[in-house]
Amino acid sequence: MPSSSPFSHLVRRLPGFWLLLLLALVIFRQPAQAQQLSADPALQGLVIWQALPDPAGWLWLATDRGGYRYDGQHLVPLRALVQQGPPLPAGSMRAVLRDAQGRLWWGGGAGLWAFEPGPGRLRPVPLPDYPAKRLGVTALGWHRGRLWVGRDADPFSVFSLPPGPARPPVRAELRHPVGWVTGFAPDSLGRWRVLGLGRALAPTPTGRWQVQRLSALYHGQLLRPGHDPTWLPPGTRLTVPGTGGRWQLRATGLYRVMPGRPAEQTETWAWSSTEVARVLRVVELDSTWIWSAGEQVLSLSLRGLRGGQRPVLRRRTAPLQFGREMELVPLPDGRTLLGFRFDAPGAVRVAPRERAAEPLPTRPARPLSTRALGRWGACPTVAAS
């Protein structure tokens, strides 16, 4: 009878050997697949329209259930923070903005409100009573020292006002018969634009407003926490730092650029819709570029890149209902991003890098044995001696 080898003897002594081997194969294959992001349990069920970080370390959320203050763990309703002024009516908040004096401007179904977090003072800000569907405020923006306000839909109106006085003089900027305002932003040359779904309204020299496709104004946006967003004009590409100009990030994928040759696309990703302008919005956090496309969050580490070295692209999926690309906003801890879609409930947390492997819980009096590992259903809380 042939003698058994040490390996076969080990297999017989370990009933769970094949289970451990299978788990190891699954773990080592995981980086090749799109990993799933973890949902934020505190924000489950909320549809977040806008998230605004402030210097005090809070994140202010405009949601379908009103305004909230968030520290990354606990939600506090805006109504609970009001110490002075009228009670805030129940309803959604679509937009929140902070001015140089630290006031928060809230826009939603109940109109426009100004809130001072220090004393907890709240006041309503009246707007002209134009005949419309009265859907409330949909967007806020700052331009040349004035607060711009988008209101209602089909038709919508845009107003501007100075932020200081209790009853500021309001100026009507435009009315448009179709659509609604989703935001305001300068284009790559600093010209002010009113943004809608995939389109923008741009002022002409004659004072009229012209409809333009959003992709004709922007190629993308690079956001570094603590800095103003960098808008990229059409045709501009994000060159990956540390690669000698040989690798570029574009709205359609990652490209290798070699002198005298056409750019070679090495990675691509799917967008949620072909009708919505593909504007690449990249957040840089912890030496990592992070952006959203379709149901995925993609990241590219800038660490240790030299010469023409190919950057490594990482893909993760979000457990949110399918919708538009996600907005990514830094959380108060400064190490994690909050990802959300304004047409789907919930949010996810996005960390630039995965956690390092953690050791098993330890009790030094009991060393870890291979026999204990082999028992099905046994889960010893010990570490290797």
N, C-alpha and C positions, 0 to 999 in steps of 0.2 A: 504494500500500500504506500503510495508516494507520500512523502512528508509535505505538509502544508507550508506555504510560504508565510512570512511574517505579515504580508499585506492581507492574505485571506484570513489569517487568524484575527487581525484587527477588525475586518468586516464582520466576522461572526460575533466578536465581542461588542460590536456597536450596532444594535438593531436600527438605530436612527441614522446610520452612515449614509444610506442612499438619500434620505430626506435632507440631510445637511449638504450633500453634494448637489442636489437639485436646487436648494436655496442659494448656494454659492453661484451656480450658473446663472440663476435669475438675476442676482445682484450684479454680477459682472457684465451682464448684457444690458442693464438698465440705462447707462449713459447713451447708448445708441438710439434710445427711444425718447419721445417727447414726454417729460415728466410732468405730473400734475401739480399745480400750485395749491397751497392750502388756503381755504376760505377764512375770512376774518369773522369769528363767531359773534362779535359785538355788533356787526353791521348786517347781519343776516336779515333779509326781508326789506331793507331800505334801498330805494332807488336813489343813488347819489347823482346829482346834477353837476355839482361843482365842489371842489375841496381846496381850501385856502390855508396854507401854513402861515403862522405869524412868528415874529421874533421871540415871543414869550414861550414858545414851545407847544402851542395849541394848534390843532387842526380844526378849522371851521368848515362844517359840512352843510351844503344846501341840498335838501332831499325832498322826496315826495310827501314826507310827513312833517316838514318844517325845518328850522335851523337847529344845529347841534354844535356843541364843543366836544372835541375828542382828543384824548391824550394817548391814544394807542391802545388803551385798555377799557376806559369807561366813557359812556356817552352822557352828556348833560344837555337837556333841551334848552334852547335859547330862552323860552318863556320862563324857565326856572332861574335865569340869571338876571332878569329885569328887576331892578330895585326902584326905579323912578320912571314915571311915564305911564301911558295907557297900556292895558293888557294887549298882548300880541294875539291877533285872531288866529285860530287854527287854520291850517292849510299848508300847501307846498311852498317851498322856497326854491327858486330856479337859479339864483346867482348870489354871490357874496364877494365883496371887494373891500380892501383896506386902503385908507388914505394916509397921507404923511403924518397926520396927527394921531393915528391909531384908531380912528373911528372905523366901524364896520358898517358897510352899506349892504342892505339885504333887499333883494327883489323877488317877488313871488306872486301868488294868487291874490294876496291882500294889498298889493301895490309896493311902494318903495318905503324903506325904513332905514333910519340911522341909529346905530347903537354904539355907546361908549362903554367898553368892557370894564374900565376901572370903577366908575361910580355906578355902573349898571343902568345907565340912563338910555331910554328908548323914546324915539319920536317919529311920527309919520311924516313923510315928505310928500306934499300934494303935487300931482301932475295935472296938466290940462285935461279937461274932460272931453276928449274927442269921441264922437260916436263910433263905437266899434264893438267887437264881441266881449270886450272887457275881460280878457283872459289874464290880465296882470302883466307884471314885468318878466321878461324872458332872458335878458342879458344886461350886463354892466361892463363899462370900460372907462379908462382914463385917457384923456387926450388934451394936451396943452392946458393943463390945470383945470379941466372941466370933467364932470362926471357925465358919461353918455349912457342913456337908458333906452333899451329896446322894449317895446310894449305891444301886446296883443298879436293877432295873427289874421291874415286874409281879410282886410288889410292890416299891416303893422305900421307903427309910428316909431320915430327915434327923436329923443329929446336930449338936450345937454343943459347942465346947470353947474354953478360954482358950489364947492362943497361946504363953505363956511356958514352962511346965514341960516337962521332957523327956518325962514321961509324964502329960499333963494329964488331969484328970477329964473324962470324956465324958458328955454329957447327951443322951438320946434326946428329940427334939422331936416327931416324928410318923412314922407309917407309913401308906402308902396302897396299896390293892391294884392299881391300874392306873396305867400311865404311867411316866415317869421325869423327873428334874429336869434342866432345861436351864440354870437360873440362879437367882439371888436378887436382889431389888431392892425398894426402897421404892416405894409408890405416890405419887401426886402430893401426898398429905397426910402423907407420911413413914411410913406404916404398912408393916410388913415383909410381903413376899409371896414365896412359893415359886413359881417360874415353870416351866411346862411348854410343850409345843407348842401354842400358841394359847390356853392356859388358865393359870390361876393358882390357888393355894390361899391363902386368906386366913383368919386366925384370927378366931373369933367371940368375943363377950364371955363365953360359957360355956366357952371353952377348946377348942372343937372347930374343925375346919378346913372351910371351905366352898369349893367349886369355883366359880370365876368365869371369864368370858371375859376374855381379855387386853385386848380393845378396850374393855371396860367400866371398866378401871382406868387406861389410858393412851390419850392421843391421839398422843403422840409424845415425842421426846427430843432435846434440843439439847446437843451436846457441843462444848466449846471446849478444846483441848489445854491441860493444866495446871489445869483446873477440874473440879469435880465435875459429873456430868451433870445437866441441868435436865429433870425429867420434867414433862410437860404433862398436866393432867387432861382428862377428856372434855369436849368443847365448846370447849376452848382452841385458838386458832389462832396460828400463827407469823406475826406481822405483819412484812413485809419492811421493814427500816430504810431511812429516807430517802425513803419514798414517801407520807408523810403519812397513814399508816394505810389507804391505798387498795388495797394489794395484800397478800394473805394466802396462805400456804402451808398446805395441808391434806393429809390422807392421800390424797385423791382427785384433787388437782390444784392449779393456781395459779388464784386467784380475784381478780377486780376487785371492790372494795367501794365502793359509792356510797351516800350518805345517802338514805334513803327508797326504795331499790330493792333487789330481791333480788340476792345476790351472783352475779356472772357468771363462769362457769368458762371460762378462756381456754386452759389447757393441761391435759392429762391424761396418765396413764401406766398401763401394765398391770402388775398384780401377779402373782406366780408362782402363787398359788392363792387361791381364794375361801374356802377353809376355814381358812387361817391368818390370824390377826388382822392387820389392816393398821395397824401401828404405825410411824409415820414417824420414823426416826432420822436426824437431820441433824448433820453435822460441819461446824463453821465453821473454815476454814483460809485464811489469806491473803485475808481479806475476801471469802470465797466460801462459800456454803452448798452442801454436797455430800451426796447421799443415794442410796440404791439402791432400785430397784423392778423386780422381774422380772429380765430379762437386761440392763437398762440401769443406768448410773450417770448421774445427773442433777446439774447444777450451776447455780447462780444467782449471778452476781457482784453484790456489794453496792457496788461502786465507782462513784462519780459519780452515784448515784441522787438525784434531786431532785423534790420535789412529787409529782405523780401519774404520773411517768414509768414506763412499763412495763418491768419487769425482763426481761432476755434469758435464756431457758432454753437450756441446752446439753445434748445427749444423746450418750452414748457407750455402746457395747456392750462386753461383757466376753467374751473368748475362753475361757470356762469352760463346763463342762457345765451344762445347765439345772438349776436347783435353786431353793432359797429365795433371798430377798434377801441381798445381801452384807453382811458386817460391814466397816466402814471404820475403820482404826486408823492414826494418824500413824507414819511411819517415823522413824528416828533423825535424818535430815537436817532434820526440821521443816518441809519444803516439799512433801512427797509423802505420800499415803495408801497403805496396803496394803489391797487389797480381796480378800476370800476368802469362800467358802461352806463351811460345815462338812459339807456332803454332796457335795462335788465336789473333785477334786484341783486343785492349782495356785493361783496368786494373780496379781493384776494390780496395776500401779502407777497411781495416779490423781493427777495434778497439777492444781491449781486452774486454771492458765492454760497455754495452749500456748506452746511455745518461739517466740521471735522468729526470723524468717528469718535463716539464716546465709549468709555469702558463700561463693562457690566457693573451693577451695584456690588459693593464688596463687603464681605465680613471675613476678616483675616483668619478667624479661628477655623473656617471650613474651606480648605483648598478645593479648586474645581477639578473634578475627575471626569475622564471620558466615559466612564460607566454611567454617571449621572446624566450626561448629555444624551446617552443612548436610550434612556427610558422615555417612551412615548407619554406625553402629557406632563412629564416632570419639568419644572422650570426653576432650577435652583438659583437663589439670589446670592451667588458667590462669584468671586473673580479668581483668575489663575494665580497660583502661588508662585 
